[in-house]
């Protein structure tokens, strides 16, 4: 009887958990396509076009990667990378977000997202910015998904 109860509980646990690739920390982003990319060693902080990322609080926009481009932000302790297309919309002519301080704003619906964490600050759609992996090794920043 004791073993049956244990097996039953384990069975319930296995079937009650589900994987949802479109949701991370409660944020939903089902409308953006998933383009694979890797910047490799092209982002070298010694080069003038990338040198601003050496300093905390600076942002860089790279239009050639992701869906509509990517925003890189130096938090002071790391560099974070987020998709430039609003996750609350399918990519269209107004879904490219623009930077205002440390917030990204979409002109479609005026949704706003914090560049430090990717959390939505205005709009209430339950979406967060799509985050990409960003690794810094010396002066090279590699961004990929």
TACORCOR-V752906 format. One record per pair of residues at least 12 apart in sequence whose ideal C-beta (glycine too) atoms are under 10 Angstrom apart, sorted by the first residue. I is the first residue (numbers start at 1). J is the second residue. D is the distance in Angstrom with one decimal. If there is no record, write none. Layout:
# TACORCOR-V752906
I,J,D + I,J,D
This chain:
# TACORCOR-V752906
21,34,9.0 + 22,34,9.7 + 22,87,9.9 + 23,126,9.1 + 23,128,9.5 + 24,118,9.1 + 24,128,7.2 + 24,130,8.9 + 24,131,7.6 + 25,117,9.6 + 25,118,9.1 + 25,119,8.9 + 25,128,7.3 + 25,131,9.9 + 26,119,9.7 + 26,126,7.3 + 26,128,8.1 + 27,87,7.8 + 27,113,10.0 + 27,118,7.4 + 27,119,7.6 + 27,120,7.8 + 27,125,9.7 + 27,126,6.8 + 27,127,6.1 + 27,128,3.1 + 27,129,8.2 + 27,130,9.0 + 27,131,9.2 + 28,87,7.7 + 28,88,8.8 + 28,125,7.9 + 28,126,5.1 + 28,127,5.6 + 28,128,7.9 + 29,83,8.3 + 29,85,9.9 + 29,86,9.8 + 29,87,4.0 + 29,88,8.5 + 29,118,9.7 + 29,126,9.5 + 29,127,5.8 + 29,128,6.8 + 29,129,8.1 + 29,130,5.2 + 29,131,9.5 + 30,87,8.4 + 30,88,10.0 + 30,90,9.7 + 30,127,9.0 + 31,67,9.9 + 31,85,8.9 + 31,86,8.6 + 31,87,6.5 + 31,88,7.1 + 31,89,6.2 + 31,90,4.8 + 31,91,8.0 + 31,95,9.0 + 31,127,8.4 + 32,66,8.7 + 32,67,5.5 + 32,68,9.0 + 32,83,6.4 + 32,85,5.9 + 32,86,8.6 + 32,87,5.6 + 32,88,9.6 + 32,89,8.7 + 32,90,7.8 + 32,91,6.8 + 32,95,9.0 + 32,127,9.5 + 32,129,9.9 + 32,130,5.8 + 33,66,9.7 + 33,67,6.2 + 33,85,9.3 + 33,90,8.7 + 33,91,7.3 + 34,66,9.8 + 34,67,8.8 + 34,130,8.7 + 34,145,7.3 + 35,65,8.2 + 35,66,6.2 + 35,67,6.0 + 35,83,9.4 + 35,145,7.8 + 36,144,8.2 + 36,145,6.2 + 37,64,8.6 + 37,65,4.8 + 37,66,6.6 + 37,67,9.9 + 37,70,8.6 + 37,132,8.3 + 37,143,7.8 + 37,144,6.5 + 37,145,6.5 + 38,65,8.8 + 38,132,9.9 + 38,133,9.4 + 38,142,7.0 + 38,143,7.7 + 38,144,4.0 + 38,145,8.1 + 39,62,7.6 + 39,64,8.9 + 39,65,6.4 + 39,70,8.7 + 39,72,9.5 + 39,81,9.0 + 39,132,9.4 + 39,134,9.0 + 39,135,10.0 + 39,140,9.3 + 39,141,7.4 + 39,142,5.7 + 39,143,4.6 + 39,144,6.7 + 40,140,8.7 + 40,142,6.4 + 40,143,9.3 + 40,144,8.4 + 41,137,8.9 + 41,139,9.7 + 41,140,5.0 + 41,141,9.0 + 41,142,6.9 + 42,62,9.2 + 42,64,9.3 + 42,65,9.7 + 42,140,8.8 + 42,141,9.1 + 42,142,8.8 + 42,143,9.4 + 43,60,8.3 + 43,62,7.8 + 43,65,9.9 + 43,72,7.7 + 43,79,9.1 + 43,81,9.9 + 43,134,9.1 + 43,136,9.2 + 43,139,9.1 + 43,140,6.8 + 43,141,4.2 + 43,142,7.2 + 43,143,6.9 + 44,138,9.3 + 44,139,5.6 + 44,140,5.8 + 44,141,8.1 + 45,60,10.0 + 45,74,9.6 + 45,79,9.4 + 45,136,8.3 + 45,138,8.4 + 45,139,4.3 + 45,140,7.5 + 45,141,6.7 + 46,138,9.4 + 46,139,5.0 + 46,140,9.2 + 47,139,8.8 + 49,62,9.6 + 50,62,9.2 + 50,72,8.7 + 50,139,8.7 + 50,140,9.8 + 50,141,7.5 + 51,139,9.4 + 52,72,9.7 + 52,74,8.3 + 53,72,6.0 + 53,73,8.4 + 53,74,5.3 + 53,79,6.4 + 53,136,9.0 + 53,139,9.8 + 53,141,6.7 + 54,74,7.4 + 54,79,9.9 + 54,139,8.1 + 55,74,6.3 + 55,76,8.9 + 56,73,9.4 + 56,74,5.3 + 56,75,6.8 + 56,76,3.6 + 56,77,8.2 + 56,79,10.0 + 57,73,8.1 + 57,74,6.6 + 57,75,8.3 + 57,76,7.3 + 57,101,9.8 + 57,102,7.8 + 57,116,9.7 + 58,72,8.8 + 58,73,7.6 + 58,74,5.2 + 58,79,9.6 + 59,71,6.0 + 59,72,6.7 + 59,73,5.0 + 59,74,7.7 + 59,80,10.0 + 59,99,5.9 + 59,101,9.4 + 59,102,7.7 + 59,104,9.5 + 59,115,6.6 + 60,72,4.5 + 60,73,8.0 + 60,74,8.6 + 60,79,9.0 + 60,81,9.5 + 60,99,9.9 + 60,141,9.1 + 61,84,6.7 + 61,96,9.8 + 61,97,9.8 + 61,98,9.2 + 61,99,7.0 + 61,104,9.9 + 62,81,8.8 + 62,84,8.6 + 62,143,7.8 + 63,84,7.7 + 63,96,8.9 + 65,81,8.7 + 65,83,9.1 + 65,84,9.1 + 65,132,8.1 + 65,143,6.8 + 65,144,9.0 + 65,145,9.2 + 66,81,8.6 + 66,82,8.8 + 66,83,4.9 + 66,84,6.5 + 66,85,7.3 + 66,130,7.7 + 66,132,6.9 + 66,143,8.8 + 66,145,7.9 + 67,83,5.8 + 67,84,7.5 + 67,85,4.4 + 67,86,9.9 + 67,87,9.6 + 67,90,9.8 + 67,91,5.4 + 67,95,8.5 + 67,96,9.2 + 67,130,8.0 + 68,83,7.2 + 68,84,4.6 + 68,85,3.8 + 68,86,8.7 + 68,91,6.1 + 68,92,9.6 + 68,95,6.6 + 68,96,4.6 + 68,97,8.0 + 69,83,8.0 + 69,84,4.0 + 69,85,7.8 + 69,96,7.1 + 69,97,9.2 + 70,82,6.7 + 70,83,6.3 + 70,84,6.0 + 70,85,9.6 + 70,130,9.3 + 70,131,10.0 + 70,132,6.2 + 70,134,9.0 + 70,143,6.3 + 70,145,9.6 + 71,83,8.0 + 71,84,5.6 + 71,97,7.9 + 71,99,6.7 + 71,104,6.6 + 71,113,9.8 + 71,115,6.3 + 71,129,8.3 + 71,132,9.8 + 72,115,9.5 + 72,132,9.1 + 72,134,6.7 + 72,141,7.0 + 72,143,6.8 + 73,99,9.3 + 73,102,7.3 + 73,104,9.8 + 73,114,9.9 + 73,115,4.9 + 73,116,6.7 + 73,118,9.9 + 73,134,9.2 + 74,134,10.0 + 74,136,9.2 + 74,141,9.4 + 75,102,9.8 + 75,115,9.2 + 75,116,6.1 + 75,117,9.4 + 76,116,9.8 + 78,134,7.3 + 78,135,9.2 + 78,136,7.0 + 79,134,4.8 + 79,135,8.5 + 79,136,5.5 + 79,141,5.6 + 79,142,9.9 + 79,143,8.3 + 80,115,7.6 + 80,116,7.2 + 80,117,8.3 + 80,118,7.7 + 80,129,9.3 + 80,131,7.0 + 80,132,8.6 + 80,133,9.8 + 80,134,6.0 + 80,143,9.7 + 81,118,9.9 + 81,129,9.6 + 81,130,9.5 + 81,131,6.9 + 81,132,4.2 + 81,133,7.3 + 81,134,4.1 + 81,135,9.8 + 81,141,8.5 + 81,142,9.7 + 81,143,4.6 + 81,144,8.9 + 81,145,9.0 + 82,97,9.0 + 82,104,7.4 + 82,113,7.8 + 82,114,9.8 + 82,115,6.7 + 82,116,9.8 + 82,117,9.5 + 82,118,5.5 + 82,128,8.9 + 82,129,4.0 + 82,130,6.5 + 82,131,5.7 + 82,132,6.9 + 82,134,9.4 + 83,97,8.8 + 83,104,9.5 + 83,118,9.1 + 83,129,6.1 + 83,130,3.9 + 83,131,7.9 + 83,132,7.0 + 83,145,9.2 + 84,96,5.8 + 84,97,5.6 + 84,98,8.9 + 84,99,9.1 + 84,104,7.4 + 84,106,9.9 + 84,129,8.8 + 84,130,9.4 + 85,97,7.1 + 85,104,10.0 + 85,106,8.5 + 85,129,9.3 + 85,130,7.9 + 86,104,8.1 + 86,105,8.9 + 86,106,3.7 + 86,107,8.9 + 86,108,6.4 + 86,109,7.9 + 86,111,5.9 + 86,112,9.8 + 86,113,7.9 + 86,120,9.8 + 86,123,9.0 + 86,125,9.2 + 86,127,7.7 + 86,129,8.6 + 86,130,9.9 + 87,106,9.2 + 87,111,8.8 + 87,113,8.2 + 87,118,9.1 + 87,120,8.7 + 87,125,8.2 + 87,126,9.7 + 87,127,4.2 + 87,128,6.7 + 87,129,6.3 + 87,130,5.7 + 88,106,7.1 + 88,108,8.0 + 88,109,6.9 + 88,111,5.5 + 88,113,9.3 + 88,120,8.0 + 88,123,6.6 + 88,124,9.8 + 88,125,4.4 + 88,126,8.6 + 88,127,4.6 + 88,128,9.8 + 89,106,6.8 + 89,108,5.4 + 89,109,7.5 + 89,111,8.3 + 89,125,9.4 + 89,127,9.2 + 92,108,7.3 + 93,107,9.3 + 93,108,9.0 + 94,106,7.1 + 94,107,4.8 + 94,108,4.2 + 94,109,8.7 + 95,107,8.3 + 95,108,5.8 + 95,109,9.6 + 95,111,9.7 + 96,108,9.5 + 97,111,8.3 + 97,112,8.7 + 97,113,7.2 + 97,115,9.6 + 97,129,8.4 + 99,115,7.3 + 100,112,8.2 + 100,115,9.7 + 101,114,9.7 + 101,115,8.4 + 102,114,6.4 + 102,115,4.7 + 102,116,5.9 + 102,117,9.8 + 102,121,9.9 + 103,115,6.5 + 103,116,9.5 + 103,121,6.4 + 103,122,8.4 + 104,118,9.1 + 104,121,9.5 + 104,129,6.9 + 105,121,9.6 + 105,122,8.2 + 105,123,9.8 + 106,122,9.8 + 106,123,8.2 + 109,122,9.4 + 109,123,6.4 + 109,125,8.3 + 110,122,6.9 + 110,123,7.3 + 111,123,3.5 + 111,124,8.7 + 111,125,6.5 + 111,127,7.6 + 113,127,8.0 + 113,128,7.0 + 113,129,4.9 + 114,128,9.3 + 114,129,8.3 + 115,129,7.8 + 117,129,8.5 + 117,131,9.2 + 118,130,7.8 + 118,131,5.5 + 130,145,8.4 + 131,145,8.9 + 132,144,6.7 + 132,145,5.0 + 133,145,6.5
